[in-house]
Amino acid sequence: MRRPLPVLALAATLLVSGCGAQVREEPGSAADGYPVTVTNCGQEVTFDRAPERIVAYDSGIVETLFALGLGDRIAGYVLPHERDIASSPWREDFERVPNLGVDTISKEVILQAGADFVYAGWNYGFREDTGLTPRHLDELGVPSYVLSESCRNGNTERSRGIMPPLEALYTDLRNLGRVFGVSERAEQLVTEYREVVREAEATVPEDRPRPRVFLYDSGTDQPFTGGRYAASHEVITRGGGEHVMADLADSWTTTQWETVVQRDPEVIVINDYAPTSAAEKRAFLESFPPLRHVSAVEHKRFLVLDYAELVQGPRNPAAVRKVADYLNGLGGY
């Protein structure tokens, strides 16, 4: 059971993404009712009141809160990849909310910010080896919520993901909508995002070949990539590609270059974030001898997407359209 939280004093101003219109919804309204219990990573968690001071980690997580209109309740955020701010549809929100100015979150940072809620994920801020986990926060009396893309699935000690990636996004939107008393806004976003994905899928001709696609995040000795539980999986597949690492029962993980070569991707999606630029990553892929005869490298088929488009977050649906447009433009290759 979560500890009682202070009563929220102000209604959130909710920004409708993409059109600039504003709607208002009273948080903690009777329609939502408290206490509220949601299922997060297979565990029921209960909130007696809507949290008022959030600390959040990573781009997609913070942007989800902005999309829900909760920016005025963010006490501070931590971004490992601050370059995402420049391309964010919520850039102005980022500028209004405190950046905690650290690379990772810690108990000290959370307590100093006066947080009564932490939104992060396994390897997105939560790690056993740093002593910051939901259990540790419970001991401090600070409730938390775990990003569903990062839920541990039991396949290994570290493997993550328990549901299709877009379903994870919709699940978190709905759960957070209930926790913060903005369920109407959450449902509006789910409906909007489903339609964006549907329209993107509709642009893919039924007779168009589905190019084999590999997602390259980073790594030289071993490539870091996304499995079938990473948001990138559905960004690729809903956009009309065949994800060559769909058999990996994990979200973000490593594989072997030998496997990449054997599966011969026809397109490589590059995850763009600092410190290594997309241009530098492409230069490595094009100069790496084992990949010399991989189709994507031979034919120079590279698509660059921002980090926040590929990890779970509200940019995923639009990223599906970007992939669809790129793959449609290849024609029959």
LINCORZI-V450359 format. One record per backbone hydrogen bond with DSSP energy under -1.0 kcal/mol. NH is the residue of the N-H (numbers start at 1). CO is the residue of the C=O. Records with the same first field share a line. If there is no record, write none. Layout:
BEGIN
NH=CO, CO
END
This chain:
BEGIN
14=23
16=21
19=16
20=16
23=14
32=29
33=29
36=47
38=45
40=43
43=40
45=38
47=36
54=73
55=117
56=76
57=119
58=78
62=58
63=59
64=60
65=61
66=62
67=63
68=64
69=66
70=65
73=70
74=71
75=54
76=54
77=98
78=56
84=81
85=82
88=85
91=88
94=90
95=91
96=92
97=93
100=77
110=106
111=107
112=108
113=109
114=111
115=110
116=53
118=143
119=55
120=145
121=124
123=126
124=121
126=121
127=132
131=128
132=127
137=133
138=134
139=135
141=138
142=137
145=118
147=120
150=147
151=148
153=159
161=151
168=164
169=165
170=166
171=167
172=168
173=169
174=170
175=171
176=172
177=173
178=174
179=175
180=176
182=177
186=182
187=183
188=184
189=185
190=186
191=187
192=188
193=189
194=190
195=191
196=192
197=193
198=194
199=195
200=196
201=197
202=198
203=200
204=201
208=205
213=242
214=267
216=269
217=224
218=224
224=218
225=253
227=251
228=248
229=250
230=227
233=230
235=231
236=232
237=233
238=234
240=237
241=236
242=211
244=213
246=243
248=245
250=248
253=225
255=223
260=256
261=257
262=258
263=259
266=212
267=212
268=301
269=214
270=303
271=216
272=305
281=277
282=278
283=279
284=280
285=281
286=282
287=283
288=284
291=288
292=289
294=291
296=265
298=294
299=295
301=296
303=268
305=270
307=272
309=306
310=307
311=307
316=313
319=315
320=316
321=317
322=318
323=319
324=320
325=321
326=322
327=323
328=324
329=325
330=327
331=328
333=330
END
